[in-house]
Structures are given as structure tokens and as C-alpha cells.
Amino acid sequence: MIWILYVYIALSLFYSCFLTYASVMNLGWVKVPLLGKLMIWWVGLVFLTFDVCLNVSVGTAVFVQLPTMQTLTLSKRMAHNIATEALTWRGKLAQAIVDYLLLPFTKSY
């Protein structure tokens, strides 16, 4: 039963990190000082690390497949599943996640 709480917390953290990432990426690079640019890159590195960890743990459980070097991040795995397995349950699940959780906040996915 504790795993349900773990999955909920992990997905909540991922979603909040993605919203932060989408907000930062929509700011643009207009007149951002050097320290601000360095902080944005540091935040991006933290999010990338979190994305890989989430992909290895929650992504493996949700999609019932191990990540490969080509699908190391959860974003890459979902894009791969949409492109190669669009008619299977993995492709449909990935498309639903993109449509309902990612696209409302970014148009670049």
C-alpha cells in the first residue's frame, strides 16, 4: 500500500518540476544576467537527473519495460512509444499523458 503513496509523490514531483521547467523555458533569454543563465542550466541539470530517476523507477512500472540508452528520460520514452507503438496500450498511455498533462503548459512537445 505504501507504493501507492510513493507513486503519487513521484508523479507530483515530476509534474511540479515539469511546470517549473516549462515556465523557465517560456521566459526566453532576453537580458538574463550570467548568474541567471548559470542557475537556469543548474536547474535544468537537476531536472534532467530527476527525469532519469523517475524514468527508471515510475516509468518502468507504468510502461512495463526497461529504459534503454535511447529512452533514458521519461520524455524520450513517451516520444518513442508514441512514434513506434502508437496503436498499443503503451502508445495510447503515452499520448494521453502528453495530451492531458504536458501540452496544456508547453506547445513544443
FENDALIN-V293034 format. One record per residue. N is the residue number from 1. RES is the residue in one small letter. PHI is phi as a letter, one per 20 degrees, with the letter a starting at -180 (* if undefined). OMEGA is omega in radians with two decimals (999 if undefined). NEAR is the number of other ideal C-beta (glycine too) atoms within 12 Angstrom. Layout:
n=[N:N]
res=[RES:RES]
phi=[PHI:PHI]
omega=[OMEGA:OMEGA]
near=[NEAR:NEAR]
This chain:
n=[1:2:3:4:5:6:7:8:9:10:11:12:13:14:15:16:17:18:19:20:21:22:23:24:25:26:27:28:29:30:31:32:33:34:35:36:37:38:39:40:41:42:43:44:45:46:47:48:49:50:51:52:53:54:55:56:57:58:59:60:61:62:63:64:65:66:67:68:69:70:71:72:73:74:75:76:77:78:79:80:81:82:83:84:85:86:87:88:89:90:91:92:93:94:95:96:97:98:99:100:101:102:103:104:105:106:107:108:109]
res=[m:i:w:i:l:y:v:y:i:a:l:s:l:f:y:s:c:f:l:t:y:a:s:v:m:n:l:g:w:v:k:v:p:l:l:g:k:l:m:i:w:w:v:g:l:v:f:l:t:f:d:v:c:l:n:v:s:v:g:t:a:v:f:v:q:l:p:t:m:q:t:l:t:l:s:k:r:m:a:h:n:i:a:t:e:a:l:t:w:r:g:k:l:a:q:a:i:v:d:y:l:l:l:p:f:t:k:s:y]
phi=[*:f:f:f:f:f:f:f:f:f:f:f:f:f:f:f:f:f:f:f:g:f:f:f:f:e:f:n:d:f:l:e:f:g:f:f:f:f:f:f:f:f:f:f:f:f:f:f:f:f:f:f:f:f:f:f:e:f:f:f:f:f:e:l:b:f:f:d:f:f:c:f:d:f:f:f:f:f:f:f:f:f:f:d:c:f:e:e:f:f:f:f:f:f:f:f:f:f:f:e:d:d:f:f:d:b:e:e:f]
omega=[-3.13:-3.12:3.09:3.09:3.12:3.14:3.13:3.14:-3.14:3.12:3.09:3.11:3.13:-3.11:3.13:3.07:3.13:3.11:3.09:3.11:-3.14:3.12:-3.14:-3.11:3.11:3.11:-3.07:-3.09:-3.08:3.06:3.04:-3.13:-3.09:3.13:3.09:3.11:3.11:3.12:3.10:3.12:3.12:3.09:3.08:3.10:3.09:3.13:3.11:3.10:3.12:3.13:3.12:3.13:3.12:3.12:-3.12:-3.09:-3.06:-3.14:3.09:-3.14:-3.09:-3.08:3.11:3.05:3.14:3.10:3.05:3.11:3.11:-3.13:-3.07:3.10:-3.14:3.11:3.12:3.14:3.14:3.10:3.11:3.13:3.11:-3.08:-3.01:-3.08:-3.02:-3.09:3.13:-3.12:3.11:3.12:3.13:3.10:3.11:3.12:3.11:3.11:3.13:-3.08:-3.00:-3.10:-3.05:-3.07:3.10:-3.04:3.10:3.14:-3.02:-3.09:999]
near=[7:8:12:12:11:16:20:15:17:27:23:17:22:32:26:19:27:32:20:22:29:23:17:25:20:15:17:12:14:9:9:15:11:11:10:17:18:13:16:23:17:15:21:20:15:19:30:22:17:28:31:25:22:35:33:24:24:30:36:22:20:26:30:15:23:16:29:17:12:15:29:22:28:39:33:24:37:38:24:26:34:27:19:18:21:18:13:17:16:26:22:18:24:34:24:18:30:28:16:14:25:26:17:15:23:19:11:13:24]
